[in-house]
């Protein structure tokens, strides 16, 4: 059956709406006659702007309600930042297309455009991610690390109001919002390994919706798909309940995929990092192999130490 209309589900932040427009523009490029409606859905991560994402449950706090609407048929597809998704896909839902990746790096935004090493002792640095905070601690001592919540505009407003001296955000989000000029500096992946899936947008639909799959599948970008499959497989090796800082980033050179990954304690005093390389067709296996290497190099002990004692 040919579909003439699809309904997209998305969060209501300015960035989420821009990212949804990027996706819908890409869909219209391959299906010009298709009508696309957008439905805004509020998630737990949107409602609770106080608690840290780790306390709320980490990955998944921005997607659960959207997936419920997708299962119920209220929307035909969902647009997500891939870094917001849990590593394992729920039954009945399909990641039908991963769009070409934006800048996967993290970026420093500071008042007065002061670099990380030039920040004064005790400078208040805001991040919503323990992965970022742990790696920041390893890069520079003497900072006051603080949790920061809210959308990108809210975080920058808190910075400009002197609640923080610097904040760390995903470069792709800043660039999509037209805020590239606010970036003080970029962290290279060697300095700060990105979050799994960072910079990538993904379209999720029902696995049994063949008409939607046929319309959306052409948007899938093979290079980005291979990279994020390796990264997500790496994350899965630590289990669904892992609350430790984890980073993963894969790049393709020809047919060879290189995936780097790390796990750390929240203090950043112990970071286990390694890499694996191989054919891109083996992306998922490469991610699992790397995960096992990191576990054997000390990651398992970190996970054991992080479990609450009953």
C-alpha positions in Angstrom: 0.0 0.0 0.0 1.4 3.4 -1.0 1.4 6.0 1.8 0.6 9.6 1.0 1.0 11.0 4.6 3.4 10.2 7.5 3.3 11.5 11.0 6.7 12.2 12.7 7.1 12.2 16.5 9.7 14.3 18.2 10.6 16.2 21.3 9.6 19.9 21.4 13.0 21.6 22.0 14.3 23.9 19.4 17.1 21.5 18.6 14.8 18.5 18.3 12.6 20.4 15.9 15.5 21.5 13.8 16.8 17.9 13.7 13.3 16.7 12.7 13.2 19.3 9.9 16.6 18.0 8.7 15.1 14.5 8.5 11.8 15.5 6.9 13.6 17.6 4.3 15.7 14.5 3.5 12.5 12.4 3.2 10.8 14.9 0.9 13.9 14.9 -1.3 13.3 11.2 -2.1 9.5 11.3 -1.9 8.4 14.8 -2.9 4.6 14.1 -3.0 4.6 12.7 0.6 2.9 14.9 3.2 4.6 14.8 6.6 3.0 16.0 9.8 4.9 16.6 13.1 3.7 15.7 16.5 5.5 17.0 19.6 5.8 14.5 22.5 7.0 15.4 26.0 9.4 12.9 27.6 10.5 12.2 31.2 13.8 13.9 30.4 11.9 17.0 29.3 9.7 17.1 32.4 12.5 16.7 34.9 15.0 19.4 34.4 16.6 19.1 37.9 18.0 15.7 38.3 21.1 14.4 36.5 20.5 12.1 33.5 22.3 9.4 35.4 19.8 9.6 38.2 16.9 9.6 35.8 18.2 6.4 34.2 20.7 7.6 31.6 20.0 6.6 28.0 16.3 6.3 27.2 14.9 9.2 29.3 14.3 11.2 26.1 12.7 8.4 24.0 10.4 6.2 26.1 7.2 8.2 25.6 7.9 8.7 21.9 8.3 5.0 21.4 5.0 4.4 23.3 3.2 6.7 20.8 5.0 4.9 17.9 3.8 1.5 19.1 0.3 2.8 19.6 0.2 4.0 16.0 -0.2 7.7 17.0 2.9 8.5 14.9 4.5 6.6 11.9 8.1 7.3 12.7 10.2 9.0 15.4 13.3 11.2 15.0 16.0 10.8 17.7 19.5 11.9 18.4 21.1 8.4 18.3 23.1 9.2 21.5 19.8 9.3 23.4 18.9 5.7 22.6 19.7 2.7 24.8 22.1 0.3 23.2 19.5 -2.4 22.6 16.5 -1.9 20.4 13.1 -2.8 21.8 11.1 -5.6 20.2 8.8 -4.4 17.4 10.7 -1.2 16.7 13.3 -0.7 13.9 16.0 1.8 13.4 15.2 2.1 9.7 17.6 4.8 8.7 20.7 6.6 10.1 21.4 9.9 8.4 25.0 11.1 7.6 26.7 11.9 10.8 27.3 15.5 11.9 30.3 16.5 14.0 30.7 13.9 16.7 33.0 15.9 18.9 32.3 17.6 22.2 32.9 21.4 22.4 33.8 23.8 25.2 31.7 27.0 25.5 33.1 29.4 28.0 32.5 33.0 29.2 35.1 35.4 27.7 36.2 32.6 25.3 38.7 31.2 27.8 40.2 27.8 26.9 40.1 24.8 29.2 43.7 25.1 30.4 43.3 28.9 30.9 40.2 28.6 33.2 41.0 29.7 36.7 41.3 27.2 39.6 37.8 26.4 40.9 36.1 27.4 37.7 32.5 26.1 37.5 32.2 23.7 34.5 28.7 22.4 33.6 28.0 19.1 31.9 25.0 16.8 31.8 27.2 13.8 31.2 29.5 11.8 33.5 31.4 10.7 30.4 32.3 14.3 29.8 33.1 15.1 33.4 35.3 12.1 33.9 37.4 12.9 30.9 37.5 16.6 31.8 38.9 15.6 35.2 41.6 13.6 33.5 42.5 16.5 31.2 42.5 19.3 33.8 42.5 19.3 37.6 41.2 22.0 39.9 37.8 22.6 38.3 34.4 22.6 40.0 32.3 20.1 38.1 28.6 20.7 38.2 25.5 19.1 36.7 23.7 21.2 34.2 20.2 20.5 32.6 18.0 22.1 30.1 18.1 22.6 26.4 21.1 24.1 24.7 19.6 27.7 24.8 18.9 27.3 28.5 22.4 26.1 29.2 24.0 28.9 27.3 21.8 31.4 29.2 22.9 30.0 32.5 26.5 30.4 31.3 25.9 34.0 30.2 24.2 34.7 33.6 27.5 33.6 35.3 26.0 30.5 36.9 28.9 28.6 35.2 32.3 29.6 33.9 32.2 27.1 31.1 29.9 24.3 29.7 30.6 21.3 27.5 28.1 20.4 24.8 27.8 18.3 21.7 29.3 20.2 18.8 26.7 18.9 16.3 23.8 20.4 18.4 25.5 23.8 18.6 26.2 23.8 14.9 22.7 22.8 14.0 21.3 25.6 16.1 23.6 28.1 14.3 25.7 28.6 17.4 29.1 27.6 16.0 30.4 31.1 16.9 29.8 30.3 20.6 32.3 27.4 20.6 35.5 28.2 22.4 37.3 25.0 21.3 36.6 21.5 20.2 37.8 18.4 22.0 39.5 15.9 19.7 38.4 12.3 20.1 41.8 11.6 21.6 41.1 14.2 24.3 37.4 13.3 24.9 35.9 10.3 23.3 32.4 11.1 22.2 29.2 9.4 23.4 28.1 6.4 21.4 26.1 7.7 18.4 26.9 11.3 19.1 26.2 13.6 16.1 24.0 11.0 14.3 20.2 11.3 13.7 18.1 8.2 13.4 14.6 7.4 12.2 12.7 4.7 14.1 9.5 3.0 12.9 7.5 -0.1 13.6 9.1 -3.2 12.3 5.9 -4.4 10.7 5.2 -1.1 8.9 6.4 -2.1 5.4 5.0 1.0 3.7 6.9 3.3 6.0 10.1 1.2 5.8 10.0 1.3 2.0 9.7 5.1 2.1 12.4 5.7 4.8 15.0 3.0 4.1 16.6 5.0 1.2 17.8 7.6 3.7 20.1 5.1 5.5 23.8 6.1 5.2 25.9 3.0 5.1 29.1 4.6 6.5 27.3 6.1 9.5 25.3 2.9 10.0 28.4 0.8 10.2 30.1 3.2 12.7 27.1 3.4 15.1 26.4 -0.3 14.9 30.0 -0.9 16.2 29.6 1.7 18.9 26.3 0.4 20.1 27.6 -3.2 20.2 30.5 -1.9 22.3 28.1 -0.3 24.7 26.0 -3.4 25.0 28.9 -5.4 26.4 28.6 -3.5 29.6 25.0 -4.4 30.2 21.8 -2.5 30.3 22.3 -1.3 33.9 25.8 0.3 33.3 25.9 3.7 34.9 29.6 4.3 34.5 31.0 6.9 32.0 31.3 5.1 28.6 32.5 6.6 25.3 32.6 5.0 21.8 33.5 6.3 18.4 34.1 4.5 15.1 35.5 5.9 11.8 35.7 4.3 8.4 38.7 4.4 6.1 38.0 2.6 2.8 36.5 -0.7 3.9 38.2 -0.7 7.3 36.4 0.3 10.4 38.3 1.5 13.5 36.3 1.7 16.7 37.6 3.2 19.9 36.0 2.8 23.3 36.4 3.6 27.0 34.9 3.0 30.3 35.9 5.1 33.4 35.1 5.7 37.0 33.2 9.0 37.6 36.2 10.6 39.1 38.2 10.1 35.9 41.1 8.6 37.9 40.9 5.3 36.0 40.0 5.2 32.3 40.2 2.0 30.4 40.6 2.7 26.7 41.3 0.5 23.7 40.5 0.1 20.0 39.8 -2.6 17.4 39.9 -2.5 13.6 38.5 -4.7 10.8 36.1 -4.9 7.8 33.1 -2.6 8.1 30.8 -5.6 7.3 31.8 -6.9 10.7 30.9 -3.7 12.6 28.8 -5.4 15.3 31.4 -8.1 15.9 34.1 -5.4 16.1 32.2 -3.5 18.8 31.7 -6.7 20.8 35.4 -7.6 20.5 36.4 -4.2 21.7 34.0 -4.4 24.6 35.5 -7.7 25.7 39.0 -6.2 25.5 38.1 -3.3 27.7 36.3 -5.6 30.2 39.4 -7.8 30.4 41.7 -4.8 30.8 40.0 -3.6 34.0 36.5 -2.7 32.9 34.9 -5.6 34.7 36.5 -4.5 38.0 35.1 -1.0 37.5 31.7 -2.3 36.9 31.9 -4.6 40.0 33.0 -1.6 42.1 30.2 0.5 40.8 27.4 -1.9 41.8 25.6 -0.7 45.0 26.2 -2.9 48.0 23.1 -4.4 49.4 
